[in-house]
Amino acid sequence: MQFKTNKGGVILLIAVVVISALLSSFNFTTDKRLVDQYSNNLDKSFLQLKRTAAQYRVGQSTEAKLVKAINEARNEYKRVEFILNYYYPDYTESNLNGAPLFHISREGSRASVHPPEGLQYLDELIYDNPGKHAIEIDQLAGNLQNAFAKVKSDLDSKSIPEGELISAMRQELIAIVTLGITGFDTPGSLRGIEESKYALFSLKTFSTDYFEEDSKEIVQRLQGAMAYLDKNSDFETFDRLVFIREHIDPTYALLRDLAFDRDILLQENHGAWNQNSSSIFAKDFLDPYYFTELTRKDDSPEIKLLGKKLFYDASLSTSGSLSCGSCHKPELAFTDGAAKSVSNVEGKTVQRNAPTLLNAVYADRYFYDLRAFTLEQQAEHVIFNEEEFDSAYSQIIESLKADKTYKSLFKTAFKSADLTRERLIRSLTSYVLSLQSFNSPFDKYMRKESELLSAEAKNGFNLFMGKAACGTCHFAPTFSGLVPPHFQKTESEILGVMQKPNQKVIDPDNGRNNNGINNEEAWIYNKSFKTVTVRNIELTAPYFHNGAYGTLNEVIEFYENGGAYGVGFSESDLPNQTLSGDHLNLTESEKKNIITFLKSLTDNTAATY
């Protein structure tokens, strides 16, 4: 194609190109300047922490100076956290700011146990007893400075496209809500509220410099959020619900709108997180298909309908007496109300309690011991397990082929009547994936679709996310062990659950340590169990993996007492309890408020379709 133009037109075209290039260069320069500034400041703060820790180790510095150094380092980290978390998530978790827990690295079938590294662990040690941990603090501070040096050169050369900047900023808002103000990020100091101001200030600075007038409303929201933090800084009394609902969630939505207004196409997904979601508590905040072999394009209402029929069909079991629905009853939020589910062996039960299937898809590991990696694998375990279906694919398929109804359903769902193992599992997966629950009274309130939430439930949420520390393991918005802000990994915890609530006998089930996965046969997983969701907990009694706790009052009392450590057991009895052994010191009124909040998470509408 040829363009004809006069001399003036050529000059105008050149001018447009030059101006566009200059504007692009300006954004790059602004972006680069801020990244360099924050990166250099963080590097200096890590170096200062390293020097102070080394001096403290030999008695040449004070505890006060060490505390000041870790606080300043964490503040500087918060300024650049949104970039590090977005571009280097695994490295950041492993080396800069991961949870203060032992972890495993895998090489083939072998596994090595490693101690924690990074800012969270340093925060815990320095605020606990720095004199006792002086040598370890010195080593960790040196490791931290070296670890950041390895990523700094790439960070310093990074130019951030508009779409990725908006996504990183929105992801940071999720981190503030789920990890910052809950205390997860600051296990020793509980400075998460103070630190969140530094993160928000950084987002404001980037918004102003990068988007200028287009970000005016966003900047105002961020300023309002920081002002709220200034006025409400006490960890235990901080109103997290108001902060999230009135400040953070609206900003999350405005940033999405900014992308739309500037014709920026956000990635459809960043891991499981749906970047086009309008609220942290939106029904579509997470993409369920991220966790399954089944893809969205290969799913359909017809496949789901077939899966539902299979789910309730006892002919899938050899005995003809058990279906998936036997242990996952819709009216009980897809649990069965038993301490341990019935086995196909008369008079016996299976090993553990049946967890809810509502939102079960939102995990990267399944069963209490995490032995399955997909919903598809979960179904296979049930089919093959001699205590459950005790069956085989060939047996099930032959049985289904004899049923004309199934032939018709398979043909409708898959455009042919062929009954195969893959189609069977895909259908079951489709149905279980559809069992979603994000429309509770609490969700509607947070999305401002309703004003109906009691004062007791509101206070219960604040306690859950604050003083009671529930939200540091049951992460919002799934209120399960699905770890934000990436939502790609499911945690397990060692709680020290008793065999019975009123007896001081630790339950003998070894959990994850005995799940049959070679590289998880490690002491750090002994008696470790998946952190399941507390959504619909009102309907899913009894509780914990052993079903020994019959009421929510008993569950709250267990956490109040600090698990096994809190009632007198030691590390020799239970190595590596990950639940704090400290008592929560909740009042009776506070305990009732937490239960009221938990009941506000009830949404069992999936049982009706």
N, C-alpha and C positions, 0 to 999 in steps of 0.2 A: 504494500500500500504506500502511495506517495502523498505527501502533503505539500500543497502550494501555499505560500505565504509571502507577504511583503516584508520589507526590511524592518518595519516597526514590529511586525508580528514575531520575527526572529528575535529581536531585542527583548520583547516581552516574554517570550518563551524561555530565553536564557535567564532573564531576571527571576522568573518563577523557580527555575531549577536551582539557581544560586541561593535564593531565599530558603527554599526547602532544605537544601544541604546545610545552610547555616543553622536553621532551626534544629535539624537533626543533630548537628555537631554540638549545639548548645545543650540539648538534652543529654547527650553522651557525656559532655564535660561536667555538667551539673551532677549527673549520676555518678560519674567516676570520682569526682571530688569528694562527695559524701562517703562513698564506699571506702576510699583511701583514708579519709579522716577517721572514720569509725574503726577501720581495721588497724591503723597505726595506734590509736588510743587504746584499743584492746590489747595489742601487743605490748605496749608500755606497761599496762596494768598487770598483765601476766608476768612480765619481767620483775616488776616491783614486788609482786606476791612471792615470786621465787626467791628474791633476795631477802625479803623479810622472813620467810620460812627458814632459810638457811641460817640467818642470824639468830632467830628464835631458838633453833635447835642447839646452838652453842652458848645460849644465855646472853646474847648481845642485842636482843630486842625483847619487847614486852608483848603480853597477850593482847593488850589494847591495840597495839600497832598491827598485830597479826589479824585481828578482827577487822580493823580498818582496811587492810590490804585485800582481804577476801571480799568485803563489801564493795569496794571500789572496782575490783575485777569483775564481780558479778553484775554491777551496774553497767559497766562498759560492754560486757557480753550481751546484756539485754538490748543495747542499742543496735547491735548487728545480728541478733539472734534470728530475726525473720529471714535474713539472707542465708545464714549458715544452715538453718533448718530446712530451707527450701531447696538449696542446691547441693548440700552435703549432709543429708539426713542420717545416713548410717554412720558416717565418720563422726559427726557431731555427737550422736548418741554413745558411740563406743569410746570416744576420747576426750570430749569437751564437757558434756553436760548430761551424761546418762544417769539412770537411777543408781543409788548406792547399794547395789546388790551384786553378789557373785554371779558370774555368767559363764557360758560355755562357748568355746570356739570349736568348730568341727573341721576335721580333715579326714574326708572319707567316712569310714565307720568309727573313727577314733574321736574322742572329745577331751579337751583340756579345760579345767576349771580355772578361771581368772578372777582376781579380786577387782572391785570397782575402781574406776578412774574418773577424774574430772571434777567440775565445780560443785556438783551436788554432794559428792562424798567429802570434799574439802569443807563445805559448809557444815556438814554433820560433825566432822571430827573437830573442827576449830571451835564450834559452839558447844561441844560436849565437854571435852577435857583435853585441851591442846598440849598441856604438859605431858600427859600420858602418851599422846600420839605424835610427839614432835618429830621423830625420825620419819614416820610415815608421811606426815604433812610435808616435810621437806622433799621427800622423793616424789610425792604426787604433784607438788607445785612445779618441780622441774619437768616432770613428764607432760604437764599441761602446757607449759611454755613451748616445749619441743613439738608437741602435737599441733599446736596452732601454727607454728612456723611452717609445717609441712603443707598447710592449706592456704597460708597467707598469700603466697605469690600468685596462685590462681585467683584468689578472691580479689586481689589488688588489680588484676587485669580484666576483671569482669565488667561488662556493660549489660545492664538489665533492660530488656525490652519491656514496653509498657504493660503488656498482658501478664508477663511473669512477675513484674513488680506488684501489680494489683493482687495476683494470686498469693504471692508471698506475704503481703500485708494482711490479707484475709485469713491466711493460715496462722499468722501470729495472733490474731484476735481469738482464734480457737484455742491456741496455746495459753493465752492469758486466762481465759475462762476455765480451762480444764486442768492446767498444770501450775499456773502462776498464783492466782488468788486462793487456790485450794491448799497451798503449802507443799504440794508434791515436789516442786522445784527447789524448795528451801527447807529440807527436813530438820536442820539444826536451828536456824535463825528465825524461820517463819517470816521472812522479809518479803514474801511474794507480792504483797500489796504495794509496798514501797518500790520494789523492782519494776512492777508493771508500769509505773509512771515513766521510767526510762524507755521502755519498749514503746509506749504510746507516743512519747515525745519524738522518738525516731520516726515513727510512722507519719506523724504530723510534718516533720521536716521534709521527708521525701515527698509527701503529698504536695506541699507548698512549692517546693523547688521543681518538681517534675510536671505537675498538672495545673499549677497556677490557679487561675480563676475557676477552672472546672471543678476544683476540689474544695471550694469555699465552704460548702455545707459539711463536707467530710471533716475538714479542719475544725470547724465549730463543734462538731460532735466529739472529736478527739480531745479538744480543749475542755469540753464539758466532762468527759470521762476523767481526765487528769484532775480537774477541780474537785470532782467527787471523791477521788482517792485522797486528795489533800485533806479534805474535811472528815474523812471516815477511814482512819488508818489502823484502828485496833482490830487485830486478827479475829478475835472471838465475836465481836459485835458488828463487824462489817456486814452490810446488807448486800450480799452477792446477787440476790435475785433482782433487786432494783438496778444494780450496776450492769448486769447482763441485759436485762429487758429494756432499760431506758437508754443505755449508752452503747454497749458493745454490739448487741445484735442489730440495732438500727444502722450502725456504722458498717457492719458486715454487709448489709443489704445495699447501702449507698455505694460502696466500692464496686459491687456487681453492676449497679446501675451506671456508674461511671464508665465501666468497660463497654456496656451497651451503647451509651451515648457517644462514645468515641469510636464506635464500630470495631471494637477489639474483640476478637473471637477467643474466649477463654478455652483452655483445654477442656474437653468434655469431662475428663476425670484426671485427678492427680492421685494415683492409687485408688483407694475406695472412695475418697472424698469427691463428691459431685460439686465442681466449682461453679456451676450455674444455680446452685441452691440459694434461696433468698433468706434463709434463717438457719442458725445452728441447730434449731429444733424442728426444721422442716421435715416433712415426710420423706423427701427425696434427698436429704443431706448426704446419705451414703448410697452407693450403687451396689445392690446385692449381687449382681452378676460378676463383680470383681472377685468374689470369693468362690465361685463355682466354675466347673468345667463347662456347664451350660452357658451359652451366650444369649444375649437379649434377642438377637435376630433369629436364633434357633428355637426360641420359646414361643408359646402361643396359649391362648385361653383353652384351646382344645387339648393341648398336652397337659396343662394344669388339671383339667377335668378328669383326664385319664389317670393322672397321678393321684388325685383325690380318691378315686374308686379303688386303686391299688392299695392306698394307705389304709383303707378300712377292710381289706379283704384278708380273711384269716387263712385262705387257701395258700397264701404265700409261705406259711409255716408248715413243717412236716406233720405236726400234730393236728393241724386244721383248727387249732384253738386260739392262736394268737395272731393279731394283726398289729400294725404300727399303732393303730388307735386304741389297742388294749392298754398300752402304757402312756398314751398321749391323748387324753380325752379332751375334746374341745371345751366343755363346760368348766374344766379346771385349768384353763389356759394351756392345754395340751400337756398336762402332767396327769398323774393317776391318784394322787392323794395318799399313796402308800409310802411307808418308810423306804422300802425297797420293792421294786416291781416284781410281779409274779413271773416265775420261770415256766417253761414248758414241761419241766420235770415236776410232777405232782408233789406238792408239799414243800417246794423250795422256792427261793427268790433269787433274783440276780444279785450281783455284787453291790450295786449302788442305787441311790434314789434317781428317779426319772426327772431330768431337768425340763423346763418348758421349751417347746419348739417355736414359740413366738420370738421372732428376731434371732432365731438360732443361726440363720445364714450368716450373720455379721460376726464372723470369726475366721481365723486362719487355722484353728485346731478344734477338734471335736471330741466329745466325751470328757468326763471329769479328769481323766488321766491324759488327755490330749493325744490319744493314740491314732486318731484319724486326721488327715490333712485337708479333706474336702467333704462336702455333704455327700458326694457320691461314695466316697470311702466309708463314711458313717453308715450308709445304708447297707453296704456290703458286710460290714462287721456284724450287723444285726442278722442278716440273712444267714451267714455262716456260723454264727455263735451257737454252740450246742445247747446253751441255756435259754436261747431265744428262738429264732426260727428254725435253727438246725437244718437248714435246707441247702439247695444248690440252684444255680441259674437254670441248668438243664431241666431239673425237676419242676421248677416254677413255670418255665416257658411251655413245657408239655401240658401242664395243667391249664394254662391260660388259652392255649390253642384249641382246647376242647370246648371253650366257651364262645358261642357266637357273638355275644355282646362285646367281648373284648376284641374280637376280630374287627367288628364295626368301629369300635373306639380307636383302635390303632390305625385303621385305614383313614379315619377322619383326621386324626392328629398328625400322621406322618405321610399321608397320601399313598400309603400301601399298607396291606394287612400284615406285613412281616413282623413277627414278634422276635425281638433280639434283646440280648443283655443290655446293650447300650441304650436302647429305647426304653426299656423298663426302668433303668436307673435315671435316665433323663426325665421321665415322667414323674417319678417320686421326688426328684430334686425340684422340679418346677412347682409342685404343690407345696413342699416345705418352704421353699423360697418365698412363696406368696403369703406366708403366715407372718405378716408384719404388724408392728404395734407402735405407732408414733402419733396416736391421736387421743391421748389421755387428757383428762382435765388440766393436768400440769402443762402438757404440750400446747394445748389451745391457749392457755393463759400466756405462756412465753411468746407465742406467735401473735399475741394481741387479737386473737379471734374470740376471746372471752375474757370477762373480768371475774369469773367465778372461781376463786381459789381462796380457801379460808386462811385467816391469819395464822392458825396453827400449822397448816401445810407450808405456808411461806417460811415461817420460822424453822420448820423441820428441814426444808431445803437448805437454808443457811447453815444449820447445824451439820447436816449431811456433808456439805461442801467445805465446812470450816472446822469447828471445834471437834466434832466427832471423827473427822478425817476419813469418812466413808468414801468420799469422792476421789481420794488418792489411789484407790484400787478399782472402784466401780465408777469408771470415767463417764462423764456426760459426753454426748447425749444418749448413748446406749445404756449407760449405767451398768456397764459390764467391764471385763478386763481388756476390751479392745482399745489399744493405746493411742491416744491423740498425740499430735495433730495429724498423723499420717494414716492412722486407722488400718494398719497392715498386719499388726501382730497382736496376739492374744496372750495375756499374762496368766500365770498360775501363781498361787501363793501358798505358803505354809502357815496355817493359822493356829494349829494346835487344838483341833476340834476334839472334844471328849467323846467317849463311847456312848455316854449318856450325860445330859446336862448337869445333873446333880451329883455326878460321881467324878472323882479325880483320876480317871483312867483315860489315857490318850487312845483314840481310835487306832486299831492296828493296821488299817489299810495304808499301804505304802504309796498309793497314788502314782504320780508321774514317774517315779523311780522304777516302777514295775510295769511300764506300759508296753514293753516288748521292743522299744526302739533303742538300738544298741548305744548310740551316743548320748542317750539321756539316762543311762544307768549311773547316775552321779549322786553323791550325797546331798548336793544342793537341791535336788528334786525329791528327796525322801519326804513322803507325806505332803507333797505339793499337789494342789488341785486347781483346776480351771476356775477363774473368777467369772461366775455366770451373772447374767443380768438380774437386777432387782425389779425391773419392770414386771408388773402383774404379780408381784410377790404376795399380794393379798389373797390370791387364788391358788398358790402353789405349795402350800404346806404339805408335809413337813419339810424341814430345811437342812442344808448342807449335804455333802456327798453321801452321808450315811443315813440321812433322814431321821436323825435322833432328836432333833429340836422341833417340837410340835407347834410352837407359837412364835410370833414375832417378838413378844416380850422376852422369851428365852434367848432368841438370837441377839437382841440388843444387849441383854445382860452379859452374854458371852463376850461381845466386843468391849463392853464397859470394863470387864475384868482383865482384858489384855491377853486373851488366849491362854495357852498352856503356861507361858512364862509368867503371866500375871497372877496365876493361882499357885505358883510355887515350883513349877518345873524348871529345870536348868538346861543348858546346852547339851549336857551329857544325856539328858532324857530325850531331847528333840533338837538336834543340830539345825541351826539356820532358820528359826522361826522368823518369817518376814513381817508378820504383824507385830507392831510395837507391844511390848509387855506392860507398858504404862497404863494405868487406869485412866479412863476418859473424864471421870468426875462429872458426869451428866446428872442433872437433877431429874426427879421423876417426871416433872412437867416437860423437860427437854426430850426425854425418851418417848413420851407420848406424842410430842410434836413430830419427831422423826418418823414414827409409825404412821401418823396422819399424812405426812408427805409421801411416804412409800405407797400408801393406798391411793394417792392422787395420780400415781403412775399406771393405774389400771386401765387397760384398753383391750378388751377381748373380742372386738368386733370381727376378727378373723374367724372366730368360731361359727359365725353365721353364714359364711359363704364358702 
